Amino acid sequence: MSAAGLRALLSGVRYEVLPAKATEDKVLAHVPRDVVVTVTASPVKGLEPTLHLTTRLAAHGYRVVPHVPARLLRDDAHLKDVVDRLRAAGVDDVFVPAGDADPPAGEYEGALPVLRGLSELGGPFAHVGVTGYPESHPLIHDDVTVQAMWDKREHATYVVSNLCFDPRVLGEWIGRIRGRGIGLPVYVGVAGPVHRAKLLAMATKIGVGESTRFLTRHPSWFLRFAAPGGYTPERLLARAEGVLAAPSSGVAGLHLFTFNQVAETEAWRLAVLERLGG
């Protein structure tokens, strides 16, 4: 894509991190304060590590977006407690997926009731993100995921797409949701410059249950990272230029999945910006 377009996307990225023991130190060491940091939540460890890391990073001056999966919330009282804690930390943006906890921790099976609950609490967050699936969800039909976005649109302010390695698939998906009348801005999910060996090590560290889920649901990811010539996000972005640059796509920015390879991701971003003269 054009140098100006790529520079704009890379200047306004969001970095997704996992709430591991060393994550705070990695972010502080390598991520500038003007980069938004999103913090995932673990179906095994629950919401507490996410809330703790979010509070810590917000206190350091970062704009932090915690994941608040519906299936990790016990009930309305738990939701209100989470809201109160995040507001006290200065958080004004949350990402609300359904989550993978099976069984759910409480009464919420999906994201929509939580989104409605937030609206009933007066809309405590200025920004609320929901999930999009350019490449089919392993358990949910595409028509259902698009319908879910339609149902959520009045409670959300943006969509974050899951990882997609195929510009054609990404373009078709964006065209489909726009044709359905979903006008929310989209942050396109892109894998950072991931080293396959480190990704496998990270998946193992997540925990046995989650690691198994991660590997079995996304075997194609590992094949992509191990392909001849390797994977580079810059190459993918160049191939997706038409989709990313088209005004009709409504792409607001990039959501970079760092897989906690924060130093490598930021070094790559800065190197590309330097080559572009930005």
Backbone as numpy.savetxt, mean C-alpha at the origin, in Angstrom:
# Nx Ny Nz CAx CAy CAz Cx Cy Cz
8.59 6.84 -19.68 7.75 8.03 -19.68 8.63 9.27 -19.68
8.04 10.44 -19.81 8.84 11.66 -19.86 9.59 11.85 -18.56
10.73 12.54 -18.68 11.55 12.79 -17.49 10.75 13.56 -16.46
9.98 14.55 -16.90 9.20 15.36 -15.96 8.14 14.52 -15.26
7.49 13.63 -16.03 6.45 12.79 -15.44 7.00 11.82 -14.42
8.12 11.18 -14.77 8.74 10.24 -13.84 9.27 10.96 -12.61
9.84 12.15 -12.82 10.35 12.92 -11.69 9.21 13.28 -10.72
8.07 13.66 -11.29 6.93 14.01 -10.44 6.46 12.81 -9.63
6.40 11.64 -10.28 5.95 10.43 -9.57 6.92 10.05 -8.46
8.22 10.15 -8.75 9.22 9.75 -7.76 9.41 10.78 -6.66
8.98 12.00 -6.91 9.09 13.03 -5.88 7.95 12.94 -4.87
6.91 12.23 -5.22 5.75 12.14 -4.33 5.36 10.71 -4.00
6.37 9.85 -3.79 6.08 8.43 -3.54 5.59 8.20 -2.12
4.99 7.05 -1.94 4.66 6.51 -0.62 5.47 5.23 -0.46
6.10 5.06 0.70 6.87 3.85 0.98 6.09 2.98 1.95
5.83 1.74 1.55 5.17 0.80 2.46 6.23 -0.01 3.19
6.10 -0.07 4.53 7.03 -0.84 5.36 6.25 -1.78 6.27
6.94 -2.80 6.74 6.36 -3.74 7.69 6.84 -3.37 9.09
6.00 -3.49 10.12 6.38 -3.10 11.47 7.27 -4.12 12.17
8.49 -4.25 11.66 9.47 -5.16 12.27 10.32 -4.41 13.28
11.17 -5.13 13.97 11.96 -4.56 15.06 12.86 -3.42 14.59
13.46 -3.57 13.40 14.44 -2.59 12.94 13.84 -1.52 12.03
12.52 -1.56 11.80 11.93 -0.67 10.79 12.10 0.80 11.14
11.87 1.16 12.40 11.98 2.56 12.79 13.38 3.10 12.48
14.40 2.36 12.85 15.77 2.81 12.61 16.06 2.93 11.11
15.54 1.99 10.32 15.76 2.04 8.87 15.11 3.29 8.27
13.89 3.58 8.69 13.19 4.76 8.16 13.94 6.02 8.56
14.32 6.13 9.83 15.02 7.32 10.30 16.34 7.52 9.56
17.02 6.43 9.24 18.32 6.52 8.60 18.25 6.86 7.12
17.16 6.48 6.47 17.16 6.55 5.01 16.02 7.31 4.36
14.93 7.56 5.07 13.75 8.14 4.43 13.60 9.62 4.81
13.57 10.51 3.81 13.35 11.93 4.12 11.96 12.16 4.69
11.80 13.23 5.43 10.52 13.51 6.08 9.40 13.84 5.10
9.75 14.20 3.86 8.69 14.53 2.90 8.16 13.31 2.16
8.67 12.13 2.48 8.15 10.90 1.89 7.12 10.29 2.84
5.93 10.02 2.34 4.89 9.39 3.15 5.26 7.94 3.42
5.11 7.51 4.67 5.41 6.13 5.06 4.11 5.43 5.45
3.82 4.31 4.80 2.65 3.52 5.18 3.11 2.28 5.92
2.38 1.90 6.95 2.78 0.80 7.83 1.74 -0.31 7.75
2.18 -1.50 7.34 1.26 -2.62 7.20 0.86 -3.18 8.56
-0.09 -4.10 8.55 -0.52 -4.76 9.77 -0.49 -6.27 9.56
-0.12 -6.98 10.61 0.06 -8.42 10.53 -1.15 -9.17 11.07
-1.72 -10.11 10.30 -2.81 -10.92 10.82 -2.37 -11.83 11.96
-1.08 -12.07 12.09 -0.56 -12.90 13.18 -0.29 -12.06 14.43
0.34 -10.90 14.25 0.74 -10.08 15.40 -0.31 -9.06 15.81
-1.30 -8.83 14.95 -2.35 -7.89 15.30 -1.97 -6.44 15.02
-2.82 -5.53 15.49 -2.67 -4.12 15.18 -1.63 -3.40 16.04
-1.33 -3.91 17.21 -0.47 -3.16 18.13 0.88 -2.75 17.55
1.62 -3.65 16.88 2.90 -3.22 16.30 2.73 -2.09 15.29
1.63 -2.12 14.54 1.36 -1.07 13.56 1.09 0.26 14.25
0.25 0.24 15.27 -0.08 1.46 15.99 1.16 2.03 16.69
1.99 1.14 17.25 3.19 1.59 17.96 4.16 2.27 16.99
4.44 1.61 15.85 5.38 2.17 14.90 4.83 3.46 14.30
3.54 3.49 14.02 2.92 4.70 13.47 3.11 5.87 14.42
2.84 5.64 15.69 2.99 6.71 16.70 4.44 7.18 16.78
5.38 6.24 16.76 6.79 6.59 16.85 7.25 7.41 15.64
6.88 6.97 14.44 7.30 7.68 13.24 6.64 9.04 13.13
5.37 9.13 13.53 4.68 10.43 13.51 5.37 11.41 14.46
5.84 10.92 15.59 6.55 11.78 16.55 7.88 12.27 15.99
8.43 11.52 15.03 9.68 11.94 14.39 9.43 12.92 13.24
8.16 13.22 12.98 7.85 14.21 11.95 7.44 13.65 10.61
7.24 12.34 10.52 6.79 11.74 9.26 5.27 11.82 9.13
4.82 11.89 7.88 3.40 11.68 7.62 3.22 10.17 7.46
2.49 9.57 8.38 2.40 8.11 8.44 0.96 7.68 8.16
0.84 6.63 7.35 -0.47 6.08 7.01 -0.53 4.63 7.51
-1.18 4.38 8.64 -1.28 3.01 9.13 -2.33 2.21 8.37
-2.06 0.93 8.19 -3.07 0.00 7.69 -3.96 -0.40 8.88
-5.26 -0.31 8.69 -6.20 -0.73 9.73 -7.13 -1.77 9.12
-6.67 -3.02 9.03 -7.49 -4.07 8.41 -8.76 -4.35 9.22
-9.86 -4.45 8.52 -11.14 -4.68 9.18 -11.12 -5.95 10.02
-10.49 -6.99 9.52 -10.55 -8.28 10.19 -9.65 -8.37 11.42
-8.93 -7.27 11.71 -8.15 -7.21 12.95 -8.86 -6.39 14.03
-10.01 -5.83 13.70 -10.76 -5.04 14.67 -11.82 -5.91 15.34
-11.93 -5.78 16.65 -12.86 -6.63 17.39 -14.31 -6.17 17.26
-14.52 -4.86 17.38 -15.88 -4.32 17.38 -15.83 -2.80 17.26
-16.98 -2.15 17.38 -17.05 -0.70 17.24 -16.21 0.01 18.31
-16.19 -0.53 19.51 -15.42 0.09 20.59 -13.93 0.05 20.28
-13.48 -1.09 19.74 -12.07 -1.21 19.35 -11.74 -0.22 18.24
-12.63 -0.09 17.26 -12.42 0.87 16.19 -12.28 2.29 16.74
-13.16 2.66 17.66 -13.09 4.01 18.24 -11.79 4.22 19.01
-11.34 3.19 19.72 -10.09 3.29 20.45 -8.92 3.50 19.50
-8.90 2.75 18.39 -7.85 2.90 17.39 -7.88 4.31 16.79
-9.07 4.78 16.48 -9.22 6.13 15.93 -8.67 7.16 16.91
-9.04 7.05 18.17 -8.60 8.01 19.18 -7.07 8.01 19.31
-6.48 6.83 19.30 -5.02 6.74 19.43 -4.32 7.36 18.22
-4.84 7.10 17.05 -4.21 7.63 15.84 -4.39 9.15 15.76
-5.56 9.63 16.12 -5.77 11.08 16.10 -4.85 11.77 17.11
-4.68 11.14 18.26 -3.79 11.72 19.28 -2.35 11.80 18.78
-2.00 10.89 17.86 -0.65 10.87 17.29 -0.51 11.83 16.12
-1.62 12.48 15.74 -1.59 13.42 14.64 -1.80 12.80 13.27
-2.27 11.57 13.23 -2.50 10.87 11.96 -3.77 11.41 11.30
-3.69 11.73 10.01 -4.88 12.21 9.30 -5.20 11.38 8.06
-4.54 10.20 7.93 -4.69 9.37 6.74 -4.58 7.91 7.17
-5.56 7.09 6.81 -5.51 5.66 7.12 -5.85 4.86 5.88
-5.35 3.63 5.84 -5.63 2.72 4.75 -6.43 1.56 5.34
-7.61 1.28 4.77 -8.52 0.29 5.36 -8.78 -0.85 4.38
-7.96 -1.91 4.43 -8.25 -3.11 3.65 -9.12 -4.06 4.47
-9.59 -5.12 3.83 -10.31 -6.15 4.59 -9.33 -6.88 5.50
-8.14 -7.19 4.98 -7.15 -7.93 5.76 -7.27 -9.42 5.56
-6.26 -10.14 6.02 -6.18 -11.59 5.80 -6.44 -12.44 7.04
-6.73 -11.80 8.18 -6.92 -12.58 9.40 -8.05 -13.59 9.22
-7.78 -14.85 9.49 -8.76 -15.91 9.31 -8.65 -16.90 10.46
-9.62 -16.89 11.38 -10.86 -16.11 11.34 -10.63 -14.66 11.73
-11.61 -13.78 11.48 -11.49 -12.39 11.90 -11.40 -12.28 13.42
-10.79 -11.18 13.89 -10.66 -10.96 15.33 -12.01 -10.64 15.97
-12.95 -10.19 15.16 -14.24 -9.79 15.72 -15.36 -9.83 14.70
-16.15 -8.76 14.67 -17.40 -8.78 13.92 -17.27 -8.30 12.47
-16.10 -7.78 12.10 -15.95 -7.23 10.75 -15.37 -8.27 9.80
-16.11 -8.57 8.72 -15.62 -9.50 7.70 -14.90 -8.76 6.58
-15.30 -7.51 6.33 -14.72 -6.75 5.24 -14.56 -5.29 5.61
-14.04 -4.52 4.65 -13.69 -3.12 4.93 -14.90 -2.20 5.00
-15.96 -2.48 4.23 -17.07 -1.54 4.12 -17.70 -1.17 5.46
-17.99 -2.13 6.35 -18.56 -1.74 7.65 -17.63 -0.84 8.47
-16.33 -1.04 8.34 -15.38 -0.17 9.05 -15.40 1.23 8.46
-15.45 1.31 7.14 -15.53 2.61 6.48 -16.81 3.35 6.89
-17.89 2.62 6.96 -19.14 3.24 7.41 -19.03 3.68 8.87
-18.33 2.86 9.67 -18.13 3.22 11.06 -17.33 4.50 11.21
-16.32 4.67 10.35 -15.54 5.91 10.38 -16.41 7.10 10.01
-17.28 6.92 9.03 -18.19 8.00 8.65 -19.12 8.35 9.80
-19.59 7.33 10.49 -20.48 7.57 11.64 -19.76 8.26 12.79
-18.45 8.10 12.86 -17.64 8.79 13.88 -17.30 10.22 13.47
-17.88 10.66 12.37 -17.69 12.03 11.93 -16.56 12.22 10.94
-16.07 11.13 10.36 -14.97 11.24 9.41 -13.72 11.80 10.06
-13.15 11.07 11.02 -12.02 11.61 11.79 -10.73 11.77 11.00
-10.64 11.16 9.81 -9.42 11.26 9.01 -9.72 11.98 7.69
-8.85 12.90 7.34 -9.04 13.66 6.09 -8.89 12.77 4.87
-8.08 11.72 5.01 -7.80 10.84 3.88 -8.02 9.38 4.30
-8.71 8.64 3.45 -8.99 7.22 3.73 -8.77 6.44 2.44
-7.86 5.47 2.48 -7.55 4.67 1.31 -8.18 3.29 1.35
-8.49 2.76 0.16 -9.02 1.40 0.03 -8.22 0.67 -1.04
-8.39 -0.64 -1.10 -7.57 -1.49 -1.95 -8.15 -1.68 -3.34
-7.25 -1.74 -4.34 -7.63 -2.13 -5.69 -6.79 -3.31 -6.14
-7.34 -4.13 -7.05 -6.65 -5.35 -7.47 -6.53 -5.42 -8.99
-5.49 -4.80 -9.58 -5.31 -4.91 -11.04 -5.11 -6.37 -11.48
-4.25 -7.11 -10.74 -4.09 -8.54 -10.99 -5.02 -9.26 -10.03
-5.75 -10.22 -10.52 -6.85 -10.83 -9.77 -6.47 -11.21 -8.35
-7.38 -10.93 -7.44 -7.23 -11.38 -6.05 -7.30 -12.89 -6.03
-6.46 -13.54 -5.23 -6.44 -15.01 -5.25 -7.73 -15.65 -4.77
-8.54 -14.93 -4.02 -9.75 -15.53 -3.45 -11.05 -14.85 -3.87
-10.96 -13.69 -4.54 -12.16 -12.92 -4.84 -12.21 -12.61 -6.33
-13.38 -12.82 -6.96 -13.55 -12.57 -8.39 -13.39 -11.08 -8.69
-12.85 -10.78 -9.88 -12.60 -9.39 -10.27 -13.86 -8.53 -10.19
-14.98 -9.07 -10.64 -16.22 -8.29 -10.61 -16.57 -7.88 -9.18
-16.28 -8.74 -8.24 -16.59 -8.45 -6.84 -15.68 -7.36 -6.30
-14.40 -7.40 -6.67 -13.48 -6.37 -6.17 -13.83 -5.00 -6.75
-14.24 -4.95 -8.02 -14.63 -3.67 -8.61 -15.92 -3.16 -7.97
-16.87 -4.06 -7.76 -18.12 -3.67 -7.09 -17.83 -3.16 -5.68
-16.87 -3.80 -5.00 -16.53 -3.37 -3.64 -15.99 -1.95 -3.63
-15.19 -1.60 -4.64 -14.69 -0.23 -4.72 -15.83 0.76 -4.94
-16.80 0.37 -5.77 -17.98 1.21 -6.00 -18.72 1.44 -4.68
-18.88 0.38 -3.91 -19.59 0.48 -2.63 -18.84 1.37 -1.64
-17.51 1.36 -1.71 -16.70 2.09 -0.73 -16.43 3.54 -1.12
-16.72 3.89 -2.36 -16.22 5.16 -2.90 -16.67 6.38 -2.09
-17.89 6.34 -1.52 -18.37 7.52 -0.80 -17.72 7.67 0.57
-17.04 6.62 1.04 -16.38 6.68 2.35 -14.86 6.84 2.22
-14.33 6.74 1.00 -12.89 6.76 0.79 -12.47 7.99 -0.02
-11.18 8.29 0.00 -10.67 9.41 -0.79 -9.65 8.99 -1.83
-9.17 7.73 -1.76 -8.23 7.26 -2.77 -8.16 5.74 -2.76
-7.59 5.19 -3.84 -7.39 3.74 -3.99 -5.89 3.48 -4.09
-5.42 2.42 -3.42 -4.05 1.94 -3.61 -4.14 0.59 -4.31
-3.51 0.50 -5.48 -3.56 -0.78 -6.18 -2.53 -1.73 -5.60
-2.90 -3.00 -5.61 -1.93 -4.02 -5.23 -0.87 -4.11 -6.33
0.17 -4.89 -6.07 1.26 -5.02 -7.03 0.75 -5.46 -8.40
1.31 -4.83 -9.43 1.00 -5.24 -10.79 2.28 -5.10 -11.62
2.62 -6.14 -12.37 3.85 -6.13 -13.17 3.56 -6.00 -14.66
2.29 -5.90 -15.02 1.90 -5.90 -16.43 1.18 -4.59 -16.75
1.81 -3.70 -17.53 1.18 -2.42 -17.86 -0.16 -2.58 -18.56
-0.29 -3.62 -19.39 -1.57 -3.83 -20.08 -2.68 -4.14 -19.09
-2.40 -5.02 -18.14 -3.39 -5.38 -17.12 -3.74 -4.15 -16.28
-2.72 -3.37 -15.92 -2.96 -2.17 -15.13 -3.87 -1.20 -15.89
-3.57 -0.99 -17.17 -4.37 -0.07 -17.97 -5.81 -0.53 -18.11
-6.00 -1.84 -18.34 -7.35 -2.37 -18.48 -8.13 -2.21 -17.18
-7.46 -2.43 -16.06 -8.14 -2.32 -14.76 -8.55 -0.87 -14.49
-7.64 0.07 -14.74 -7.98 1.48 -14.51 -9.14 1.89 -15.42
-9.10 1.45 -16.69 -10.20 1.76 -17.59 -11.52 1.18 -17.10
-11.43 0.01 -16.52 -12.64 -0.67 -16.04 -13.26 0.06 -14.85
-12.42 0.47 -13.88 -12.99 1.14 -12.71 -13.48 2.54 -13.08
-12.80 3.20 -14.02 -13.29 4.51 -14.46 -14.61 4.35 -15.20
-14.71 3.31 -16.02 -15.97 3.06 -16.72 -17.11 2.72 -15.78
-16.78 2.20 -14.62 -17.80 1.85 -13.62 -18.21 3.08 -12.80
-17.54 4.20 -13.03 -17.90 5.42 -12.31 -17.13 5.64 -11.03
-16.02 4.89 -10.85 -15.19 5.07 -9.67 -14.13 6.11 -10.01
-14.27 7.30 -9.46 -13.39 8.40 -9.83 -12.29 8.69 -8.83
-12.16 7.87 -7.79 -11.14 8.13 -6.77 -9.74 8.10 -7.39
-8.86 9.01 -6.95 -7.47 8.95 -7.43 -6.82 7.63 -7.05
-5.91 7.17 -7.89 -5.25 5.87 -7.70 -3.76 6.05 -7.45
-3.26 5.41 -6.39 -1.83 5.27 -6.18 -1.46 3.88 -6.69
-0.58 3.85 -7.67 -0.25 2.58 -8.33 0.81 1.85 -7.51
0.50 0.61 -7.13 1.41 -0.20 -6.34 2.54 -0.77 -7.20
3.77 -0.46 -6.83 4.95 -0.90 -7.58 5.96 -1.47 -6.59
6.56 -2.60 -6.93 7.61 -3.15 -6.08 8.87 -2.32 -6.22
9.51 -2.06 -5.10 10.80 -1.38 -5.13 11.86 -2.28 -5.75
13.13 -1.84 -5.76 14.21 -2.64 -6.36 14.58 -3.80 -5.45
13.75 -4.83 -5.48 13.84 -5.92 -4.51 14.86 -6.97 -4.94
15.70 -7.37 -3.99 16.59 -8.50 -4.21 15.87 -9.77 -3.76
15.83 -10.76 -4.66 15.03 -11.95 -4.39 15.45 -12.66 -3.11
16.76 -12.78 -2.87 17.23 -13.48 -1.67 16.75 -12.76 -0.40
16.81 -11.42 -0.43 16.36 -10.66 0.73 14.85 -10.76 0.90
14.15 -10.81 -0.24 12.69 -10.95 -0.17 12.31 -12.28 0.47
12.99 -13.34 0.08 12.72 -14.65 0.67 13.03 -14.65 2.16
14.13 -14.00 2.54 14.49 -13.93 3.96 13.45 -13.14 4.73
12.96 -12.04 4.13 11.94 -11.23 4.78 10.66 -12.02 4.95
10.28 -12.77 3.91 9.06 -13.55 3.98 9.14 -14.59 5.10
10.32 -15.14 5.29 10.51 -16.13 6.35 10.38 -15.48 7.73
10.94 -14.27 7.86 10.92 -13.58 9.14 9.52 -13.14 9.55
8.63 -12.95 8.57 7.28 -12.49 8.88 6.61 -13.46 9.85
6.89 -14.74 9.69 6.24 -15.74 10.52 5.78 -16.89 9.65
5.69 -18.07 10.21 5.41 -19.26 9.41 4.08 -19.14 8.68
3.03 -18.77 9.40 1.71 -18.70 8.77 1.66 -17.66 7.68
2.16 -16.46 7.98 2.12 -15.39 6.99 3.07 -15.67 5.84
4.21 -16.25 6.14 5.17 -16.55 5.09 4.58 -17.53 4.09
3.91 -18.55 4.59 3.27 -19.53 3.72 2.22 -18.86 2.86
1.40 -18.01 3.47 0.36 -17.29 2.74 0.97 -16.40 1.67
2.02 -15.69 2.05 2.70 -14.75 1.15 3.24 -15.49 -0.07
3.92 -16.60 0.17 4.56 -17.34 -0.92 3.55 -18.04 -1.82
2.51 -18.62 -1.22 1.56 -19.37 -2.03 0.64 -18.45 -2.82
0.36 -17.27 -2.29 -0.52 -16.35 -3.02 0.19 -15.60 -4.12
1.50 -15.44 -4.00 2.20 -14.59 -4.95 3.44 -15.25 -5.54
3.31 -16.49 -6.03 4.51 -17.14 -6.59 5.06 -16.40 -7.79
4.19 -15.72 -8.54 4.66 -15.01 -9.74 5.60 -13.87 -9.38
5.44 -13.30 -8.18 6.33 -12.21 -7.77 7.78 -12.68 -7.77
8.00 -13.85 -7.20 9.37 -14.35 -7.07 9.95 -14.69 -8.44
9.09 -15.17 -9.34 9.55 -15.45 -10.69 9.95 -14.16 -11.40
9.18 -13.11 -11.18 9.50 -11.81 -11.80 10.83 -11.29 -11.29
11.03 -11.36 -9.97 12.26 -10.82 -9.40 13.49 -11.64 -9.84
13.26 -12.91 -10.18 14.38 -13.78 -10.54 14.57 -13.89 -12.06
13.79 -13.15 -12.83 13.85 -13.25 -14.29 15.20 -12.77 -14.81
15.62 -13.27 -15.98 16.89 -12.81 -16.57 16.92 -11.28 -16.65
18.02 -10.69 -16.22 18.11 -9.25 -16.20 17.54 -8.62 -14.96
16.82 -9.43 -14.16 16.27 -8.94 -12.90 15.09 -8.01 -13.10
14.54 -7.58 -11.98 13.41 -6.66 -12.00 13.90 -5.27 -11.63
13.48 -4.27 -12.36 13.75 -2.89 -11.97 12.45 -2.11 -12.07
12.10 -1.34 -11.05 10.87 -0.56 -11.11 10.91 0.48 -12.23
12.11 0.99 -12.55 12.21 2.00 -13.60 11.76 1.43 -14.94
12.14 0.18 -15.22 11.75 -0.46 -16.47 10.22 -0.63 -16.54
9.64 -1.02 -15.42 8.18 -1.18 -15.39 7.49 0.16 -15.61
8.00 1.21 -14.96 7.39 2.53 -15.09 7.48 3.03 -16.53
8.59 2.74 -17.18 8.74 3.16 -18.58 7.71 2.46 -19.46
7.49 1.17 -19.21 6.51 0.42 -20.01 5.08 0.85 -19.72
4.86 1.40 -18.51 3.51 1.80 -18.12 3.24 3.28 -18.36
4.13 3.94 -19.12 4.03 5.39 -19.28 2.65 5.83 -19.76
2.10 5.11 -20.73 0.81 5.51 -21.27 -0.29 5.55 -20.23
-0.27 4.55 -19.36 -1.29 4.48 -18.31 -1.05 5.55 -17.25
0.19 5.68 -16.82 0.50 6.58 -15.71 0.33 8.04 -16.08
0.61 8.37 -17.35 0.60 9.77 -17.76 -0.77 10.25 -18.25
-1.65 9.35 -18.61 -2.95 9.75 -19.17 -3.80 10.45 -18.11
-4.26 11.67 -18.36 -5.11 12.37 -17.40 -6.35 11.58 -17.01
-6.89 10.81 -17.97 -8.10 10.04 -17.70 -7.88 8.92 -16.70
-6.60 8.52 -16.50 -6.30 7.44 -15.55 -6.46 7.90 -14.11
-6.24 9.16 -13.85 -6.37 9.67 -12.49 -5.34 9.10 -11.53
-4.10 8.87 -12.03 -3.04 8.34 -11.18 -2.46 9.48 -10.34
-2.56 9.34 -9.03 -2.10 10.39 -8.11 -0.64 10.24 -7.75
-0.10 9.02 -7.85 1.28 8.80 -7.46 1.61 7.33 -7.39
2.78 7.04 -6.84 3.26 5.67 -6.71 3.26 5.24 -5.25
2.88 4.00 -5.05 2.94 3.37 -3.73 4.00 2.28 -3.85
5.18 2.52 -3.29 6.29 1.58 -3.44 6.33 0.57 -2.31
6.20 -0.69 -2.65 6.33 -1.78 -1.69 7.82 -2.01 -1.46
8.32 -1.61 -0.30 9.76 -1.72 -0.04 10.16 -3.10 0.48
9.21 -3.87 1.01 9.52 -5.15 1.67 10.63 -4.95 2.70
10.62 -3.75 3.31 11.59 -3.33 4.33 13.02 -3.17 3.81
13.17 -3.18 2.50 14.47 -2.86 1.91 14.50 -1.35 1.66
14.44 -0.64 2.77 14.24 0.81 2.73 15.46 1.52 2.15
16.65 1.16 2.59 17.87 1.82 2.10 18.02 1.63 0.60
17.78 0.41 0.13 17.92 0.13 -1.30 16.88 0.90 -2.11
15.66 0.98 -1.60 14.59 1.67 -2.31 14.88 3.16 -2.43
15.30 3.77 -1.33 15.59 5.20 -1.36 16.83 5.50 -2.21
17.83 4.64 -2.16 19.02 4.84 -2.99 18.65 4.78 -4.47
17.78 3.83 -4.82 17.33 3.73 -6.21 16.57 4.99 -6.62
15.65 5.46 -5.78 14.86 6.64 -6.10 15.76 7.86 -6.32
16.71 8.07 -5.42 17.60 9.22 -5.53 18.48 9.12 -6.78
18.92 7.91 -7.11 19.75 7.73 -8.31 18.98 8.06 -9.58
17.72 7.62 -9.63 16.90 7.92 -10.80 16.64 9.43 -10.89
16.30 10.05 -9.76 16.07 11.50 -9.76 17.31 12.26 -10.20
18.48 11.78 -9.78 19.73 12.45 -10.18 19.95 12.33 -11.69
19.67 11.14 -12.24 19.80 10.97 -13.69 18.83 11.86 -14.46
17.67 12.09 -13.84 16.65 12.93 -14.50 16.91 14.41 -14.28
17.90 14.70 -13.42 18.19 16.10 -13.15 17.25 16.73 -12.16
16.64 15.87 -11.27 15.69 16.38 -10.30 16.21 16.28 -8.90
